[in-house]
Structure formats: C-alpha cells, structure tokens
Amino acid sequence: VLGVAVDIGSTTVVGYLMDLETGQQLAVSSLLNPQTRYGDDVVSRIDFATNDPTGLETLQSELIKALNTIIAETTRMAGVSAQNIYGMCLVGNTTMYHLFLGISPSALARAPYVPAVVDAMRVAAHELGLAIHPDAHVWVLPNIAGWVGADTVGVILSTGMYLQDDVALAIDIGTNGEMALGSRQRLITCSTAAGPAFEGAQLSCGMRAAGGAIDTVKIDGDVHWHAIGDSAPRGICGSGLVDLIAEMLRAGVIDSTGMMQDSETLNQNGQHKLAERIVQEGRQRVFELVRPSEGAAGRTVRVTQRDVRELQLAKGAIRAGIEILMKELGIGPSDVKYVYLAGAFGNYIKPESALAIGLIPDFPQAQIVPVGNAAGSGAKMALLSVGARNEATEILRNVEYLELSGRPDFQEQFAEAMLF
C-alpha cells in the first residue's frame, strides 16, 4: 500500500515514494519543472496561462507529465507497481496549486492578489490523468494567501513552529522567499520576490545544485572551491554564490555597496593572485572563479558585476521581509530562538555566509537549523497521517498574512538591506 508526497517548486519538482503501512520512504526523484520553458518565475507563467488560449491547459499538462515521470522513476527504483499507489499529497506555492488543478491563476497577478481557492482539496487521480491507481485520493494542502502557499503550510507543519512557545523564524528560499515568524501565540507569514539568483538561474554561470556545481568557496590569498560530486566545475549554484560573495567581501574584492574592485586596487593591496582574476569586459568587471584549464570541457566559471547585483536584489528582499515581520510582531533579533533554513538552498548554505552578506540578521540567542526540504517533509507527514492533514487546515485558520507590497516601510527596508 503505497503513497507519493510531492513538492511542486517553481524550479524543481520532488517526489517521495512512501510505504503507507510502515511510513518508510522507498525512493525519491526530482526533475526540473518543465513549466520553466514558459517562464522562470510564476508571474510569467500566470501571464502565459491567462493570455494564451491553451496556456492553462499546457501548463497543467506539463506538470502532470512531470509527476508521471517521477512516479515511473520512483516505482522503478523501489521495484513496485504504480497501481499500488493509493494516495498522493502535494504542496507548492499558490500558483503551482492553481496550475496543478487546472484553475486559472489570473487573479494572483493583480492586487489584491486573491487566490481562486485556498482550502485543502481532494480529487481522484483519474480526474487529473495521474498514472497511479485511478481511484487514489490526491490531497492538496491549503494555501495561506496569493503569495504564500501550501509549501509554507508544509514548512510550518514539519518544523512544528506553530506549537512552540519560543519565537521561531522559518525561511524557505526559492524563486520566491516565503517566511513565517512567531510561535503558538501568534504566527505571521509573508513573501518576497527573491528572483532565481539563489537557485543559480539567470546568472552568467549559474546552475542548479547538481553535479559540477560549485557549492562552497574559500579565499585565503587565492581561491579554493568545491564542486558537487567532486567533478570538474560546470557552474555555480546558489549556496556557492553566497559563499563566494561572503568571501569576496571579507577579502575586499567587493565593497559594502557590492562594487567589484579593479585589479590595480587589489595589486596595491598586495592581493596579486586575486587581481589576476579580475577582468574588464565592456563596462563591467568580471571575477574568474575557475579558469579554463580547471573547468569542465575547458569552461571558465565567472561571476560578473551584474551577478553580484542580482544577489543583492534577492538578499535585500529576503532581509527586508524579515525586518518587517519582526516590526509587526514587536520583537527584536534577540527574541528569536530558532531560525529554520528550509529548501535545498537552506540545507547547503553556510549560516556564517548568510550572516556575512546580511541575508539574515544576527540573531544572538537563536539556534540556526537547516531543515532541508521542509515543505516536502510536511507533504510526507500529511500523506501518512489524517491528523497531520487536519493540522494543516488548523494552521490556515490561525496564521496571519502580511502583504508587503502595500507597505511604504518595505521599500525603505529593501533599499537598506541591499547593502552588504
């Protein structure tokens, strides 16, 4: 008796094959969300779904095909039949929720950003064309608001922060940055458009956290890096970029405004090896992290001034969101006892690098806990337990949502948070 828990991310879709009798995870598989070919971010996908006559149908069909691929892969790995899958539970942001169910997300693109549906839903697998037992129940966890979805409910559920007396902050960093702050007394959520920089997209040498992606960097007069799978580097992922920027900042290669220094300045400071890595290309400077002789297929891995700016925009949005949540709750950094870093990015980022670039404030009393794919963990809990599904609905009744776009103080915080 099997089930599948799924986290539908804007960039990555992950599926977990579970034994519903023992609760054991039998296999896991992930792939790039095929909807990315219609837009990197949810706004461009909403636009496609709204303005193209077959847009909504196309995006839903792409997602169903991706899920069927994951189902085929996980059942093959476990040596079981997909016809023995009798339950499926999904989380994702509010746009993914709408697109999965074939509901128009057009209202999410304009103020006041009201979803067509927020409640938890249950449908039969055959209604959606999922390649599992046709009468299998498919549960979709509830959304909180237009820009805070079922994935955040999954994070809140799996961390248990809604049951704690101590104040906790959960940050799930993807294309959007969703945050929840509070305790059992009061819990507030918000969302900021972080952009795809943290997922390695839209950077000159950015890539997902896969084999060949640089994930850690150290600078001590020269540059040392590590690539996933210990293979020759093909690019840099989000955690590697944060590491690199933190190290470049510490070494004085970039200043607090994010400006990259020229080679002459670095030579004057005695940093000759770092100076050799600075190249002027047109009007912008470029830092060569990996030289052609070291990269896969003779490839250079580089970070441009524009890449640094992309990261500043992304981290500025996250930091400003955290500051506004603390302001709304009437607390300071020392009141926060736990910081849960969720998502693949949160699992691999070094907390000291996140602090160094100012992605998160310095929480002197807090324990920083990487919680991996907490949204996926929430989906697994809800798949295995009726009680957990009821808890998810209870969370929806008690959580508050803060719309940042309507707050004049958000722009001020954002401008301030752009600085390193």
Secondary structure, 3 states (H helix, E strand, C coil): CEEEEEEECCCEEEEEEEECCCCCEEEEEEEECHHHHHCCCHHHHHHHHHHCCCHHHHHHHHHHHHHHHHHHHHHHHHCCCHHHEEEEEEEECHHHHHHHHCCCCHHHHCCCCCCCCCCCEEEEHHHHCCCCCCCCEEEECCCCECCECHHHHHHHHHHCHHHCCCEEEEEEECCCEEEEEECCCCEEEEEECCCHHHHCCCCCCECCCCCCEEEEEEECCCEEEEEHHHCCCCEECHHHHHHHHHHHHHHCCECCCCCECCHHHHHHCCCHHHHCCEEEECCEEEEEEECCCCCHHHCCEEEEHHHHHHHHHHHHHHHHHHHHHHHHHCCCHHHEEEEEEEHHHHHHCCHHHHHHCCCCCCCCCCEEEEEECHHHHHHHHHHHCHHHHHHHHHHHHHEEECCHHHCHHHHHHHHHHCCC
